[in-house]
Amino acid sequence: MATTRRKILVGTAISGTALLAGCSGMLGGNPDVVVFNRTDNELTADVTLVDADGEELVSERATIEPDGAFEHDDVLSSGTHTLGVDVEDGPSGEREFDVEDGDSLQARVDQDDIEFDKL
């Protein structure tokens, strides 16, 4: 039986779909919360995320390698949230954000300060 171009294209499409099934999260979007360590040293930080009702959505003590990051996903929903980062023997800070679906809250820890952003 001869292989036709149509059979090859259909087979390729089916194989590609099967390989990518379940990978949509990897193809786009950022984690809900990311704390970057932009120092030359490992750091330990308390990371908190609180919603408008005062419910703690994230409360973790994280050890982050130099140029590494702490990530937490599937915690944000639309509304007001406060992200706090308290570095052991280092800077601390918090920022309130108005969050929409698909946003990512990020903090970048430097030696003396913390910068917050929403993507």
N, CA, C and O of each residue as an XYZ file, in Angstrom:
476
protein
N       0.849     -1.175      0.000
C       0.000      0.000      0.000
C       0.895      1.239      0.000
O       1.775      1.377      0.850
N       0.672      2.107     -0.925
C       1.491      3.306     -1.071
C       1.112      4.348     -0.026
O      -0.063      4.528      0.297
N       2.128      5.031      0.496
C       1.896      6.104      1.464
C       1.654      7.390      0.687
O       2.469      7.803     -0.138
N       0.520      8.009      0.970
C       0.195      9.247      0.267
C       0.621     10.440      1.113
O       0.835     10.338      2.321
N       0.733     11.553      0.440
C       1.090     12.797      1.134
C       0.064     13.118      2.214
O       0.428     13.578      3.296
N      -1.206     12.882      1.933
C      -2.281     13.162      2.888
C      -2.107     12.324      4.151
O      -2.277     12.847      5.252
N      -1.778     11.053      4.027
C      -1.579     10.185      5.190
C      -0.399     10.672      6.034
O      -0.451     10.634      7.263
N       0.653     11.124      5.373
C       1.822     11.624      6.097
C       1.453     12.890      6.872
O       1.822     13.030      8.038
N       0.731     13.809      6.236
C       0.337     15.053      6.906
C      -0.596     14.790      8.086
O      -0.442     15.393      9.148
N      -1.563     13.891      7.901
C      -2.489     13.561      8.991
C      -1.727     12.905     10.141
O      -1.958     13.228     11.306
N      -0.824     11.990      9.816
C      -0.025     11.329     10.848
C       0.843     12.316     11.613
O       0.973     12.221     12.834
N       1.428     13.250     10.905
C       2.261     14.274     11.546
C       1.421     15.155     12.457
O       1.845     15.461     13.571
N       0.246     15.567     12.013
C      -0.633     16.416     12.826
C      -1.076     15.689     14.087
O      -1.091     16.278     15.167
N      -1.435     14.426     13.964
C      -1.877     13.646     15.130
C      -0.717     13.472     16.110
O      -0.901     13.611     17.319
N       0.473     13.170     15.594
C       1.641     12.998     16.466
C       1.977     14.291     17.194
O       2.265     14.277     18.391
N       1.939     15.409     16.474
C       2.247     16.696     17.091
C       1.248     17.064     18.163
O       1.627     17.592     19.208
N      -0.023     16.794     17.924
C      -1.059     17.079     18.910
C      -0.871     16.217     20.145
O      -1.001     16.706     21.267
N      -0.571     14.957     19.956
C      -0.361     14.059     21.093
C       0.849     14.485     21.914
O       0.812     14.415     23.143
N       1.910     14.922     21.266
C       3.110     15.349     21.983
C       2.872     16.603     22.809
O       3.475     16.772     23.869
N       1.990     17.488     22.331
C       1.753     18.753     23.020
C       0.584     18.708     23.995
O       0.349     19.678     24.715
N      -0.139     17.621     24.031
C      -1.292     17.524     24.924
C      -0.860     17.746     26.366
O       0.074     17.107     26.851
N      -1.555     18.665     27.049
C      -1.253     18.939     28.444
C      -0.104     19.906     28.650
O       0.290     20.156     29.789
N       0.438     20.452     27.585
C       1.599     21.330     27.704
C       1.247     22.803     27.543
O       2.152     23.632     27.448
N      -0.032     23.157     27.510
C      -0.392     24.546     27.253
C       0.144     25.481     28.322
O       0.464     26.630     28.018
N       0.253     25.024     29.569
C       0.796     25.858     30.627
C       2.259     26.165     30.413
O       2.746     27.204     30.858
N       2.973     25.268     29.731
C       4.396     25.481     29.495
C       4.629     26.456     28.352
O       5.704     27.047     28.252
N       3.639     26.631     27.492
C       3.835     27.440     26.307
C       3.593     28.921     26.543
O       3.968     29.735     25.700
N       2.990     29.296     27.642
C       2.730     30.704     27.840
C       2.384     31.012     29.269
O       2.024     30.134     30.053
N       2.500     32.262     29.585
C       2.130     32.709     30.908
C       3.230     32.508     31.932
O       4.099     31.649     31.787
N       3.165     33.314     32.955
C       4.119     33.243     34.055
C       3.420     32.663     35.277
O       2.193     32.691     35.361
N       4.185     32.142     36.216
C       3.574     31.714     37.481
C       2.898     32.911     38.153
O       3.265     34.056     37.892
N       1.922     32.653     39.006
C       1.196     33.733     39.682
C       2.110     34.604     40.525
O       1.972     35.827     40.528
N       3.043     33.985     41.240
C       3.960     34.712     42.120
C       5.382     34.246     41.838
O       5.661     33.047     41.809
N       6.283     35.216     41.628
C       7.689     34.902     41.401
C       8.528     35.870     42.231
O       8.315     37.082     42.186
N       9.486     35.329     42.992
C      10.445     36.150     43.731
C      11.832     35.782     43.213
O      12.281     34.646     43.360
N      12.502     36.760     42.607
C      13.825     36.559     42.033
C      14.902     36.975     43.029
O      14.764     37.991     43.710
N      15.968     36.194     43.113
C      17.138     36.553     43.911
C      18.183     37.118     42.956
O      18.804     36.376     42.194
N      18.375     38.448     43.000
C      19.350     39.092     42.128
C      20.628     39.436     42.900
O      21.336     40.382     42.557
N      20.908     38.659     43.942
C      22.134     38.873     44.704
C      23.130     37.769     44.362
O      22.821     36.848     43.606
N      24.324     37.879     44.930
C      25.356     36.869     44.715
C      25.322     35.777     45.781
O      26.148     34.864     45.766
N      24.366     35.872     46.706
C      24.299     34.922     47.822
C      22.940     34.244     47.886
O      21.924     34.802     47.471
N      22.949     33.023     48.418
C      21.688     32.356     48.714
C      20.943     33.198     49.745
O      21.560     33.764     50.648
N      19.619     33.283     49.616
C      18.842     34.032     50.601
C      17.652     33.212     51.066
O      17.161     32.330     50.362
N      17.202     33.530     52.275
C      15.996     32.926     52.833
C      14.982     34.039     53.018
O      15.286     35.068     53.622
N      13.780     33.838     52.502
C      12.766     34.881     52.558
C      11.415     34.292     52.931
O      11.074     33.178     52.534
N      10.654     35.058     53.699
C       9.248     34.735     53.960
C       8.435     35.434     52.886
O       8.494     36.655     52.743
N       7.671     34.646     52.128
C       6.866     35.169     51.031
C       5.402     34.998     51.403
O       4.959     33.897     51.731
N       4.643     36.110     51.350
C       3.220     36.048     51.672
C       2.405     36.704     50.563
O       2.838     37.669     49.934
N       1.235     36.162     50.347
C       0.261     36.749     49.429
C      -1.079     36.722     50.135
O      -1.550     35.665     50.554
N      -1.692     37.893     50.265
C      -2.951     38.022     50.992
C      -3.977     38.668     50.067
O      -3.658     39.617     49.351
N      -5.214     38.156     50.079
C      -6.249     38.761     49.244
C      -6.955     39.889     50.003
O      -6.617     40.176     51.151
N      -7.932     40.522     49.359
C      -8.618     41.683     49.929
C      -9.375     41.352     51.211
O      -9.611     42.234     52.036
N      -9.759     40.082     51.383
C     -10.483     39.664     52.582
C      -9.548     39.292     53.729
O     -10.002     38.915     54.809
N      -8.242     39.399     53.491
C      -7.269     39.058     54.521
C      -6.882     37.593     54.541
O      -6.139     37.159     55.421
N      -7.381     36.818     53.572
C      -7.045     35.388     53.514
C      -5.623     35.231     52.975
O      -5.283     35.786     51.931
N      -4.795     34.469     53.698
C      -3.429     34.208     53.271
C      -3.431     33.110     52.218
O      -3.748     31.956     52.506
N      -3.073     33.483     50.999
C      -3.060     32.532     49.887
C      -1.707     31.843     49.753
O      -1.622     30.699     49.305
N      -0.648     32.553     50.146
C       0.703     32.004     50.163
C       1.355     32.466     51.453
O       1.283     33.641     51.812
N       1.986     31.540     52.140
C       2.780     31.854     53.324
C       3.875     30.797     53.392
O       3.696     29.727     53.975
N       5.015     31.121     52.781
C       6.096     30.144     52.681
C       7.430     30.773     52.998
O       7.681     31.939     52.690
N       8.275     29.986     53.613
C       9.677     30.359     53.836
C      10.463     29.671     52.722
O      10.460     28.446     52.607
N      11.133     30.479     51.909
C      11.810     29.954     50.727
C      13.298     30.249     50.785
O      13.711     31.345     51.162
N      14.099     29.262     50.409
C      15.524     29.458     50.222
C      15.753     29.558     48.720
O      15.394     28.656     47.964
N      16.360     30.676     48.294
C      16.515     30.950     46.864
C      17.999     31.116     46.541
O      18.689     31.943     47.137
N      18.465     30.331     45.606
C      19.863     30.385     45.161
C      20.140     31.698     44.434
O      19.206     32.336     43.948
N      21.417     32.119     44.348
C      21.755     33.310     43.562
C      21.256     33.160     42.123
O      21.422     32.105     41.511
N      20.660     34.195     41.599
C      20.072     34.204     40.254
C      18.952     33.174     40.094
O      18.571     32.839     38.972
N      18.426     32.673     41.210
C      17.317     31.730     41.175
C      16.003     32.428     41.471
O      15.947     33.652     41.583
N      14.943     31.635     41.598
C      13.622     32.208     41.844
C      12.755     31.237     42.628
O      12.893     30.018     42.518
N      11.865     31.805     43.416
C      10.781     31.082     44.078
C       9.547     31.315     43.223
O       9.286     32.445     42.812
N       8.784     30.261     42.949
C       7.571     30.390     42.139
C       6.409     29.694     42.831
O       6.569     28.646     43.457
N       5.239     30.303     42.703
C       4.009     29.697     43.226
C       2.909     30.001     42.223
O       2.772     31.138     41.771
N       2.136     29.001     41.877
C       1.125     29.176     40.838
C      -0.257     28.790     41.341
O      -0.403     28.172     42.396
N      -1.258     29.166     40.571
C      -2.654     28.812     40.829
C      -3.186     29.375     42.143
O      -3.901     28.685     42.870
N      -2.838     30.630     42.451
C      -3.337     31.261     43.672
C      -4.048     32.586     43.412
O      -4.787     33.055     44.277
N      -3.850     33.197     42.260
C      -4.429     34.509     41.997
C      -5.810     34.410     41.371
O      -6.100     33.504     40.590
N      -6.638     35.354     41.730
C      -7.910     35.579     41.060
C      -8.068     37.090     40.952
O      -7.306     37.836     41.566
N      -9.034     37.544     40.191
C      -9.232     38.983     40.038
C      -9.528     39.616     41.390
O     -10.242     39.047     42.215
N      -8.964     40.811     41.606
C      -9.184     41.527     42.850
C      -7.885     42.089     43.393
O      -6.850     42.068     42.726
N      -7.957     42.589     44.608
C      -6.804     43.203     45.253
C      -6.019     42.159     46.038
O      -6.595     41.368     46.786
N      -4.699     42.165     45.861
C      -3.812     41.247     46.556
C      -2.587     42.013     47.040
O      -2.164     42.981     46.409
N      -2.018     41.575     48.165
C      -0.795     42.170     48.683
C       0.286     41.105     48.728
O       0.128     40.062     49.363
N       1.400     41.391     48.036
C       2.550     40.501     48.023
C       3.590     41.059     48.977
O       3.975     42.224     48.877
N       4.046     40.223     49.906
C       5.072     40.632     50.854
C       6.276     39.723     50.780
O       6.141     38.511     50.609
N       7.463     40.310     50.908
C       8.714     39.556     50.911
C       9.570     40.107     52.049
O       9.844     41.306     52.111
N       9.987     39.216     52.948
C      10.824     39.597     54.085
C      12.065     38.708     54.068
O      11.999     37.524     54.399
N      13.201     39.298     53.676
C      14.447     38.548     53.545
C      15.168     38.526     54.892
O      15.362     39.560     55.531
N      15.556     37.326     55.300
C      16.312     37.173     56.547
C      17.628     37.950     56.433
O      18.392     37.757     55.488
N      17.881     38.834     57.412
C      19.082     39.684     57.415
C      19.200     40.522     56.151
O      20.305     40.782     55.674
N      18.056     40.948     55.604
C      18.067     41.743     54.379
C      16.841     42.624     54.296
O      16.176     42.871     55.302
N      16.541     43.099     53.098
C      15.415     44.012     52.925
C      14.069     43.307     53.078
O      13.977     42.082     53.007
N      13.037     44.104     53.288
C      11.676     43.588     53.301
C      10.769     44.639     52.672
O      11.093     45.826     52.639
N       9.647     44.181     52.183
C       8.694     45.113     51.587
C       7.433     44.389     51.183
O       7.372     43.160     51.153
N       6.421     45.191     50.871
C       5.168     44.635     50.362
C       4.539     45.650     49.427
O       4.823     46.846     49.489
N       3.676     45.138     48.558
C       2.986     46.015     47.612
C       1.617     45.449     47.326
O       1.433     44.239     47.193
N       0.652     46.358     47.233
C      -0.721     45.983     46.901
C      -0.912     46.100     45.391
O      -0.445     47.055     44.770
N      -1.598     45.129     44.813
C      -1.838     45.084     43.374
C      -3.325     44.885     43.095
O      -4.011     44.183     43.838
N      -3.820     45.502     42.027
C      -5.136     45.175     41.480
C      -4.888     44.143     40.395
O      -4.290     44.442     39.361
N      -5.352     42.932     40.639
C      -5.025     41.782     39.793
C      -6.178     41.450     38.861
O      -7.344     41.493     39.252
N      -5.833     41.120     37.624
C      -6.779     40.594     36.644
C      -6.334     39.191     36.262
O      -5.185     38.815     36.493
N      -7.240     38.418     35.680
C      -6.889     37.061     35.243
C      -5.671     37.100     34.335
O      -5.579     37.941     33.441
N      -4.735     36.186     34.570
C      -3.543     36.071     33.749
C      -2.363     36.897     34.238
O      -1.272     36.798     33.677
N      -2.559     37.720     35.288
C      -1.456     38.523     35.813
C      -0.461     37.659     36.573
O      -0.789     36.573     37.050
N       0.761     38.167     36.672
C       1.821     37.555     37.463
C       2.405     38.644     38.356
O       2.749     39.724     37.875
N       2.518     38.366     39.650
C       3.116     39.308     40.587
C       4.560     38.897     40.808
O       4.852     37.730     41.070
N       5.461     39.867     40.701
C       6.878     39.541     40.785
C       7.601     40.487     41.733
O       7.278     41.671     41.831
N       8.583     39.934     42.424
C       9.461     40.718     43.293
C      10.896     40.362     42.936
O      11.237     39.193     42.756
N      11.727     41.390     42.837
C      13.141     41.190     42.546
C      13.942     41.694     43.737
O      13.936     42.884     44.053
N      14.630     40.765     44.391
C      15.399     41.097     45.586
C      16.825     41.426     45.192
O      17.530     40.597     44.616
N      17.245     42.650     45.509
C      18.632     43.080     45.360
C      19.257     43.111     46.745
O      18.604     42.779     47.734
N      20.514     43.507     46.816
C      21.218     43.526     48.095
C      20.513     44.391     49.137
O      20.425     44.012     50.305
N      20.003     45.573     48.707
C      19.448     46.531     49.663
C      17.979     46.858     49.483
O      17.419     47.600     50.290
N      17.336     46.327     48.451
C      15.927     46.664     48.257
C      15.198     45.562     47.495
O      15.792     44.601     47.007
N      13.874     45.751     47.417
C      13.013     44.815     46.700
C      12.145     45.628     45.749
O      11.493     46.586     46.166
N      12.135     45.255     44.485
C      11.298     45.905     43.472
C      10.120     44.984     43.168
O      10.296     43.777     42.999
N       8.926     45.555     43.100
C       7.720     44.782     42.814
C       7.168     45.191     41.450
O       7.274     46.346     41.038
N       6.573     44.209     40.758
C       5.989     44.426     39.453
C       4.799     43.516     39.231
O       4.662     42.471     39.867
N       3.938     43.939     38.312
C       2.839     43.085     37.859
C       2.971     42.950     36.347
O       3.089     43.945     35.632
N       2.951     41.716     35.873
C       3.018     41.458     34.430
C       1.693     40.924     33.949
O       1.537     40.641     32.761
